């Protein structure tokens, strides 16, 4: 079975509030042009989780990164 990365684990890793992370992910998933893998992986009314090493996980991490200052 593939390793699964949950939103909780991702929030712990990036030190984010899960509520804010869900809001950002929902907004990003609704823009299929900018985040195609994230949009494909999203299933309404299900947990936010990804297969470790997937393109969707990489997009989720990019969306959840803090904005760069400067």
C-alpha positions in Angstrom: 0.0 0.0 0.0 1.2 3.5 -0.8 2.2 5.9 1.9 -0.4 8.5 2.5 0.3 12.1 3.6 -2.7 13.7 5.5 -3.4 17.4 5.8 -2.7 17.2 9.5 0.8 15.8 8.9 1.4 18.5 6.3 0.2 21.2 8.7 2.5 19.9 11.4 5.4 19.9 9.0 4.8 23.4 7.7 3.5 24.8 11.1 0.2 25.9 9.7 -3.3 26.2 11.1 -5.4 23.4 9.5 -8.4 25.7 9.0 -6.3 28.2 7.0 -4.7 25.4 5.1 -8.0 23.9 4.0 -9.2 27.4 2.9 -6.1 27.8 0.8 -6.3 24.3 -0.7 -10.0 24.8 -1.6 -9.2 28.0 -3.4 -6.3 26.5 -5.2 -8.2 23.3 -6.2 -11.0 25.4 -7.7 -8.4 26.9 -10.2 -7.8 23.9 -12.4 -5.6 25.8 -14.8 -3.1 26.9 -12.2 -3.2 23.6 -10.2 -4.3 20.8 -12.4 -3.0 17.9 -10.3 -4.5 19.3 -7.1 -7.8 19.9 -8.9 -7.9 16.3 -10.2 -7.0 14.8 -6.8 -9.7 16.8 -4.9 -12.9 14.9 -4.1 -15.6 16.9 -2.3 -16.5 15.9 1.2 -13.4 13.7 1.7 -10.3 14.1 3.7 -7.4 16.1 2.3 -4.7 13.4 1.7 -2.2 12.5 -1.0 0.0 9.7 -2.0 3.6 10.4 -0.9 5.7 11.7 -3.8 2.7 12.5 -6.0 2.4 15.6 -8.2 -0.7 16.6 -6.3 1.2 16.6 -3.0 3.9 18.8 -4.5 1.3 21.3 -5.7 -0.4 21.3 -2.2 3.0 22.0 -0.6 3.5 24.9 -3.0 0.1 26.3 -2.3 0.7 26.1 1.5 4.2 27.6 1.5 4.3 31.0 3.2 4.6 33.9 0.7 8.2 35.0 0.1 9.1 38.4 1.5 10.9 40.8 -0.6 
